[in-house]
Amino acid sequence: MHGITAVATLAVLWLVKWGWLFAFGLVIKSPADAAAKWGTRSSAAQATYTAGVAATQKDQATLAANAEPQWAQAVAAAAAAHKFSARILKAGTAKWKAGVAALGGQRYQQGVTAPNAQANYTAGVTPIFAALASLQLPARNVKGSNNNLVDLVVNAEMAAAKART
């Protein structure tokens, strides 16, 4: 008798959860309603988001690094299907400019003035500046002849950047 009650209870719970779908059909919100709900809920979720990041005990860096094979596979598949260029062309230059006008400028300022932004910038460019400062350039030649100066500079920058990783 106890087993029958459990099965009946599960059946009732299933009907309560999913039965409406079959009885009344699937109800889909309009894109505008879904966007409005998303905007309201997402805006209100900022504190939850930052608190969740602060409270996590997971090692985000290790988890992200371990996901590199999946990332590489997804990027390769998207590249093979030309999804990047298709979506860029679909959005167009006008959408990009509108996004910059609406948000990009203020976010740029926020990024530049964020805590540790200048320290992070300094840490990032120091090895490259040091590599450039240590270059032994060949004697200057006639105007128009670069004596492979570009190659020297680019190779020094690339070596410094590679050493950072």
VOPAGU-2260 file (C-alpha; in pm, 1 decimal, decimal comma):
REM VOPAGU-2260
SITE   aa  ch    i         X         Y         Z
SITE  MET   A    0       0,0       0,0       0,0
SITE  HIS   A    1     284,9     237,7      86,5
SITE  GLY   A    2     442,4     192,7    -260,5
SITE  ILE   A    3     113,9     269,9    -435,2
SITE  THR   A    4      77,1     591,1    -234,8
SITE  ALA   A    5     426,7     701,1    -336,0
SITE  VAL   A    6     356,1     631,2    -703,2
SITE  ALA   A    7      24,1     813,5    -685,1
SITE  THR   A    8     190,6    1108,6    -515,1
SITE  LEU   A    9     457,4    1123,5    -784,3
SITE  ALA   A   10     191,5    1105,8   -1055,3
SITE  VAL   A   11      -0,6    1393,2    -898,6
SITE  LEU   A   12     318,8    1598,7    -863,7
SITE  TRP   A   13     406,6    1531,2   -1227,6
SITE  LEU   A   14      60,1    1636,7   -1340,4
SITE  VAL   A   15      75,2    1949,9   -1129,2
SITE  LYS   A   16     414,8    2040,6   -1272,1
SITE  TRP   A   17     377,0    1929,6   -1635,6
SITE  GLY   A   18       9,5    1841,3   -1686,2
SITE  TRP   A   19     -85,3    2200,6   -1759,9
SITE  LEU   A   20     144,1    2186,0   -2059,7
SITE  PHE   A   21     -62,0    1911,4   -2218,3
SITE  ALA   A   22    -396,8    2043,8   -2097,5
SITE  PHE   A   23    -352,1    2404,6   -2205,1
SITE  GLY   A   24     -65,0    2395,1   -2452,2
SITE  LEU   A   25     271,9    2561,0   -2425,2
SITE  VAL   A   26     245,4    2932,5   -2353,4
SITE  ILE   A   27     533,6    3138,4   -2484,1
SITE  LYS   A   28     581,1    3499,5   -2378,8
SITE  SER   A   29     629,5    3761,9   -2641,6
SITE  PRO   A   30     992,1    3859,9   -2703,8
SITE  ALA   A   31     913,1    4206,3   -2565,1
SITE  ASP   A   32     769,9    4061,2   -2241,7
SITE  ALA   A   33    1065,0    3826,2   -2204,8
SITE  ALA   A   34    1308,4    4114,2   -2261,7
SITE  ALA   A   35    1130,4    4330,9   -2004,4
SITE  LYS   A   36    1141,3    4050,8   -1746,6
SITE  TRP   A   37    1505,7    3983,7   -1823,4
SITE  GLY   A   38    1592,8    4350,6   -1783,1
SITE  THR   A   39    1409,6    4383,2   -1452,8
SITE  ARG   A   40    1541,0    4061,9   -1302,5
SITE  SER   A   41    1895,9    4108,3   -1431,1
SITE  SER   A   42    1919,9    4462,6   -1296,4
SITE  ALA   A   43    1805,0    4343,8    -955,3
SITE  ALA   A   44    2053,0    4054,8    -956,0
SITE  GLN   A   45    2371,8    4263,3    -938,4
SITE  ALA   A   46    2411,1    4226,4    -560,4
SITE  THR   A   47    2341,8    3852,4    -578,9
SITE  TYR   A   48    2597,4    3814,5    -856,4
SITE  THR   A   49    2876,9    3996,9    -673,5
SITE  ALA   A   50    2797,5    3823,4    -343,6
SITE  GLY   A   51    2804,0    3484,8    -515,3
SITE  VAL   A   52    3145,2    3553,1    -666,6
SITE  ALA   A   53    3281,2    3674,7    -333,3
SITE  ALA   A   54    3145,9    3371,7    -146,7
SITE  THR   A   55    3252,6    3094,8    -383,5
SITE  GLN   A   56    3515,6    2849,3    -272,6
SITE  LYS   A   57    3573,8    2724,2    -627,0
SITE  ASP   A   58    3901,8    2800,0    -799,7
SITE  GLN   A   59    3769,1    2986,8   -1102,9
SITE  ALA   A   60    4107,7    3012,7   -1269,9
SITE  THR   A   61    4174,5    2638,8   -1255,2
SITE  LEU   A   62    3822,4    2551,5   -1367,4
SITE  ALA   A   63    3847,6    2792,4   -1660,6
SITE  ALA   A   64    4192,7    2666,5   -1757,3
SITE  ASN   A   65    4069,3    2305,7   -1744,5
SITE  ALA   A   66    3788,4    2399,5   -1985,1
SITE  GLU   A   67    4034,9    2510,3   -2253,3
SITE  PRO   A   68    3983,6    2202,1   -2475,1
SITE  GLN   A   69    3606,5    2263,0   -2484,5
SITE  TRP   A   70    3664,0    2633,3   -2551,8
SITE  ALA   A   71    3906,4    2556,0   -2835,4
SITE  GLN   A   72    3664,0    2304,6   -2985,6
SITE  ALA   A   73    3374,7    2553,3   -2967,6
SITE  VAL   A   74    3582,1    2831,9   -3121,0
SITE  ALA   A   75    3704,6    2603,8   -3399,3
SITE  ALA   A   76    3349,8    2487,0   -3474,2
SITE  ALA   A   77    3221,9    2845,8   -3479,6
SITE  ALA   A   78    3509,4    2951,7   -3705,5
SITE  ALA   A   79    3448,8    2662,9   -3943,9
SITE  ALA   A   80    3081,5    2763,6   -3965,7
SITE  HIS   A   81    3178,3    3131,6   -4009,9
SITE  LYS   A   82    2953,5    3227,9   -3717,3
SITE  PHE   A   83    3173,6    3513,5   -3599,1
SITE  SER   A   84    3171,4    3698,8   -3929,7
SITE  ALA   A   85    2803,3    3620,4   -3990,5
SITE  ARG   A   86    2699,1    3765,7   -3656,0
SITE  ILE   A   87    2925,6    4067,5   -3687,7
SITE  LEU   A   88    2786,3    4143,3   -4032,2
SITE  LYS   A   89    2429,5    4083,5   -3915,6
SITE  ALA   A   90    2469,0    4329,7   -3626,5
SITE  GLY   A   91    2648,1    4580,1   -3846,2
SITE  THR   A   92    2850,9    4888,3   -3779,7
SITE  ALA   A   93    2546,1    5090,2   -3674,6
SITE  LYS   A   94    2476,3    4857,2   -3380,2
SITE  TRP   A   95    2838,4    4874,8   -3270,6
SITE  LYS   A   96    2837,9    5254,1   -3283,0
SITE  ALA   A   97    2507,0    5272,3   -3096,9
SITE  GLY   A   98    2643,4    5044,9   -2823,8
SITE  VAL   A   99    2954,0    5257,3   -2784,4
SITE  ALA   A  100    2746,2    5575,3   -2773,7
SITE  ALA   A  101    2505,2    5431,8   -2515,7
SITE  LEU   A  102    2743,3    5237,7   -2288,9
SITE  GLY   A  103    3096,3    5208,0   -2420,1
SITE  GLY   A  104    3212,8    5553,5   -2322,5
SITE  GLN   A  105    3103,2    5530,8   -1961,4
SITE  ARG   A  106    3229,4    5174,2   -1925,2
SITE  TYR   A  107    3564,0    5278,2   -2068,9
SITE  GLN   A  108    3595,4    5541,3   -1797,4
SITE  GLN   A  109    3488,6    5290,9   -1529,5
SITE  GLY   A  110    3752,7    5045,5   -1646,9
SITE  VAL   A  111    4030,3    5302,5   -1650,8
SITE  THR   A  112    3943,5    5431,8   -1303,9
SITE  ALA   A  113    3870,3    5089,9   -1148,7
SITE  PRO   A  114    4069,6    4992,7    -839,4
SITE  ASN   A  115    4413,2    4863,3    -936,6
SITE  ALA   A  116    4361,9    4955,6   -1304,4
SITE  GLN   A  117    4681,9    5160,7   -1323,9
SITE  ALA   A  118    4875,1    4901,0   -1125,3
SITE  ASN   A  119    4751,5    4627,0   -1359,5
SITE  TYR   A  120    4844,5    4836,9   -1662,2
SITE  THR   A  121    5192,0    4898,1   -1520,0
SITE  ALA   A  122    5242,0    4528,2   -1446,3
SITE  GLY   A  123    5131,0    4439,8   -1798,8
SITE  VAL   A  124    5354,3    4681,3   -1988,2
SITE  THR   A  125    5665,4    4670,0   -1767,1
SITE  PRO   A  126    5817,4    4357,0   -1929,0
SITE  ILE   A  127    5751,9    4496,0   -2277,5
SITE  PHE   A  128    5897,7    4837,4   -2195,0
SITE  ALA   A  129    6201,2    4667,3   -2038,1
SITE  ALA   A  130    6251,7    4456,0   -2350,1
SITE  LEU   A  131    6230,7    4764,5   -2571,3
SITE  ALA   A  132    6470,2    4956,9   -2346,9
SITE  SER   A  133    6726,5    4674,9   -2369,7
SITE  LEU   A  134    6727,2    4662,2   -2750,2
SITE  GLN   A  135    7058,9    4725,1   -2920,3
SITE  LEU   A  136    6955,2    4903,5   -3236,0
SITE  PRO   A  137    7182,4    4907,1   -3540,5
SITE  ALA   A  138    7326,5    5231,1   -3666,6
SITE  ARG   A  139    7081,1    5455,1   -3839,7
SITE  ASN   A  140    7071,8    5417,6   -4216,3
SITE  VAL   A  141    6947,4    5635,2   -4497,1
SITE  LYS   A  142    6588,8    5757,4   -4485,4
SITE  GLY   A  143    6342,9    5491,6   -4600,9
SITE  SER   A  144    6559,0    5197,4   -4496,6
SITE  ASN   A  145    6445,0    5048,9   -4167,8
SITE  ASN   A  146    6736,3    4803,8   -4125,0
SITE  ASN   A  147    6483,1    4551,9   -3994,6
SITE  LEU   A  148    6405,0    4781,4   -3701,5
SITE  VAL   A  149    6041,3    4678,8   -3715,7
SITE  ASP   A  150    6136,6    4312,6   -3691,5
SITE  LEU   A  151    6366,0    4382,6   -3394,9
SITE  VAL   A  152    6094,9    4572,0   -3207,8
SITE  VAL   A  153    5817,0    4324,9   -3286,5
SITE  ASN   A  154    6030,8    4025,2   -3193,7
SITE  ALA   A  155    6132,0    4188,4   -2863,7
SITE  GLU   A  156    5768,5    4265,1   -2780,9
SITE  MET   A  157    5656,3    3913,0   -2870,6
SITE  ALA   A  158    5933,9    3753,1   -2664,2
SITE  ALA   A  159    5841,8    3969,1   -2363,4
SITE  ALA   A  160    5474,8    3887,1   -2399,7
SITE  LYS   A  161    5550,0    3515,1   -2433,9
SITE  ALA   A  162    5768,5    3524,7   -2122,5
SITE  ARG   A  163    5474,3    3666,7   -1922,5
SITE  THR   A  164    5250,9    3368,9   -1993,0
